[in-house]
Amino acid sequence: MDGDCRVYVGNLPPDVRDNEVEDLFYKYGRIRNVTLKTRRGPPFAFVEFDDPRDAADAVHGRNGYNFDGYRLRVEHPRDNRDNRNTFSRPPRPQYNSYSFRHGAPPSRRTEHRVIISDQRLELEIF
């Protein structure tokens, strides 16, 4: 099975159905399979074509398409099916305890500084 024949379809409406996804993509070529995921989180789908050129045309033609008020995100999947069940993950960014508790990204130290001045008070923040 060739990974280039599959496309990821994200930002679908919550009430979307398989046949609606198929109707969006049938004009790009013969569809082998539509897999719709609606269980957890926002719905998304994988559409598998017979020909990788059809998948490329679908990505080009439907990415950013307005479907029922939702701007679709259509792209080739990030990895192929063979690797989807492995436990290897990219390293997680290092968070300090504050950013971990509050969901903030780690802070980065820069060369910039902010100077706040007032007639009564002058404060420099580095």
Backbone hydrogen bonds in HBPLUS format (Angstrom, degrees):
<---DONOR---> <-ACCEPTOR-->    atom                        ^
c    i                          cat <-CA-CA->   ^        H-A-AA   ^      H-
h    n   atom  resd res      DA  || num        DHA   H-A  angle D-A-AA Bond
n    s   type  num  typ     dist DA aas  dist angle  dist       angle   num
A0005-CYS N   A0002-ASP O   3.16 MM   3  5.72 164.7  2.18 114.8 119.5     1
A0006-ARG N   A0003-GLY O   3.29 MM   3  5.59 165.7  2.31 108.9 113.3     2
A0049-PHE N   A0005-CYS O   2.82 MM  44  5.13 173.2  1.82 147.0 147.7     3
A0007-VAL N   A0047-VAL O   2.85 MM  40  5.32 145.2  1.97 144.0 155.5     4
A0047-VAL N   A0007-VAL O   2.97 MM  40  5.32 157.7  2.02 147.9 155.0     5
A0008-TYR N   A0075-GLU O   2.64 MM  67  5.31 172.3  1.64 176.8 174.4     6
A0075-GLU N   A0008-TYR O   3.04 MM  67  5.31 154.5  2.11 143.4 151.5     7
A0009-VAL N   A0045-ALA O   2.80 MM  36  5.03 157.4  1.85 154.8 152.9     8
A0045-ALA N   A0009-VAL O   2.87 MM  36  5.03 153.9  1.94 142.3 150.4     9
A0010-GLY N   A0073-ARG O   2.70 MM  63  4.82 167.9  1.71 146.6 150.9    10
A0073-ARG N   A0010-GLY O   3.02 MM  63  4.82 164.7  2.05 130.1 130.6    11
A0016-VAL N   A0013-PRO O   3.29 MM   3  5.53 156.7  2.35 122.0 119.4    12
A0020-GLU N   A0017-ARG O   3.06 MM   3  5.35 129.2  2.32 104.9 118.2    13
A0021-VAL N   A0017-ARG O   3.21 MM   4  6.62 153.6  2.28 153.3 160.6    14
A0022-GLU N   A0018-ASP O   2.95 MM   4  6.27 160.8  1.99 154.4 160.4    15
A0023-ASP N   A0019-ASN O   2.90 MM   4  6.04 150.6  1.99 138.5 146.4    16
A0024-LEU N   A0020-GLU O   3.14 MM   4  6.39 137.6  2.33 137.5 147.6    17
A0024-LEU N   A0021-VAL O   3.14 MM   3  5.19 129.4  2.41  96.0 109.2    18
A0025-PHE N   A0022-GLU O   3.12 MM   3  5.37 137.8  2.31 103.1 114.1    19
A0026-TYR N   A0022-GLU O   2.95 MM   4  5.85 130.9  2.20 157.7 169.1    20
A0028-TYR N   A0025-PHE O   3.07 MM   3  5.74 165.7  2.09 123.3 127.8    21
A0029-GLY N   A0026-TYR O   3.36 MM   3  5.83 161.3  2.40 112.2 117.1    22
A0050-ASP N   A0030-ARG O   3.09 MM  20  5.90 145.4  2.21 162.2 163.3    23
A0032-ARG N   A0048-GLU O   2.62 MM  16  5.38 152.3  1.70 148.1 157.4    24
A0033-ASN N   A0048-GLU O   3.27 MM  15  5.11 155.6  2.33 133.0 136.1    25
A0048-GLU N   A0033-ASN O   2.81 MM  15  5.11 172.3  1.82 161.8 161.9    26
A0035-THR N   A0046-PHE O   2.86 MM  11  5.14 166.9  1.87 154.8 159.3    27
A0046-PHE N   A0035-THR O   2.85 MM  11  5.14 149.1  1.94 141.2 151.6    28
A0037-LYS N   A0044-PHE O   2.76 MM   7  5.39 176.0  1.76 172.0 172.1    29
A0044-PHE N   A0037-LYS O   3.06 MM   7  5.39 152.0  2.14 143.8 152.5    30
A0054-ASP N   A0051-ASP O   3.07 MM   3  5.40 129.9  2.33 106.1 118.3    31
A0055-ALA N   A0051-ASP O   3.33 MM   4  6.78 152.6  2.41 146.9 154.3    32
A0056-ALA N   A0052-PRO O   3.00 MM   4  6.26 156.4  2.06 145.0 150.9    33
A0057-ASP N   A0053-ARG O   2.96 MM   4  6.18 153.8  2.03 142.7 149.8    34
A0058-ALA N   A0054-ASP O   2.92 MM   4  6.16 151.2  2.01 145.1 153.0    35
A0059-VAL N   A0055-ALA O   2.98 MM   4  6.27 156.4  2.03 150.8 156.5    36
A0060-HIS N   A0056-ALA O   3.05 MM   4  6.25 164.5  2.07 147.7 151.9    37
A0061-GLY N   A0057-ASP O   2.80 MM   4  5.93 153.3  1.87 147.4 155.3    38
A0062-ARG N   A0058-ALA O   2.86 MM   4  5.69 153.0  1.93 149.0 153.6    39
A0063-ASN N   A0059-VAL O   3.22 MM   4  5.59 146.0  2.34 137.8 141.3    40
A0065-TYR N   A0062-ARG O   3.03 MM   3  5.05 163.4  2.06 125.8 125.2    41
A0064-GLY N   A0072-LEU O   2.79 MM   8  5.04 155.3  1.85 143.7 149.6    42
A0072-LEU N   A0065-TYR O   2.81 MM   7  5.34 167.2  1.83 158.2 154.2    43
A0067-PHE N   A0070-TYR O   2.77 MM   3  5.12 173.1  1.77 151.6 149.2    44
A0070-TYR N   A0067-PHE O   2.97 MM   3  5.12 159.4  2.01 110.5 117.2    45
A0083-ASN N   A0080-ASN O   3.23 MM   3  5.89 149.3  2.32 115.3 122.3    46
A0084-ARG N   A0081-ARG O   3.20 MM   3  5.27 164.9  2.22 108.0 112.7    47
A0086-THR N   A0083-ASN O   3.49 MM   3  5.64 170.9  2.50 109.0 110.5    48
A0100-PHE N   A0096-ASN O   3.00 MM   4  6.11 157.0  2.05 157.7 164.8    49
A0101-ARG N   A0097-SER O   3.12 MM   4  6.21 162.5  2.15 143.4 147.4    50
A0102-HIS N   A0098-TYR O   3.01 MM   4  6.15 150.0  2.10 151.1 159.8    51
A0103-GLY N   A0099-SER O   2.88 MM   4  5.54 109.4  2.39 137.6 148.1    52
A0104-ALA N   A0099-SER O   2.98 MM   5  4.52 129.1  2.24 127.8 135.8    53
A0114-VAL N   A0125-ILE O   3.28 MM  11  5.40 147.7  2.39 146.6 154.0    54
A0125-ILE N   A0114-VAL O   2.99 MM  11  5.40 164.3  2.01 171.9 176.2    55
A0116-ILE N   A0123-LEU O   3.05 MM   7  5.42 150.3  2.14 160.2 167.8    56
A0123-LEU N   A0116-ILE O   2.96 MM   7  5.42 172.0  1.96 177.0 177.6    57
A0118-ASP N   A0121-LEU O   2.69 MM   3  4.94 130.8  1.93 156.0 170.8    58
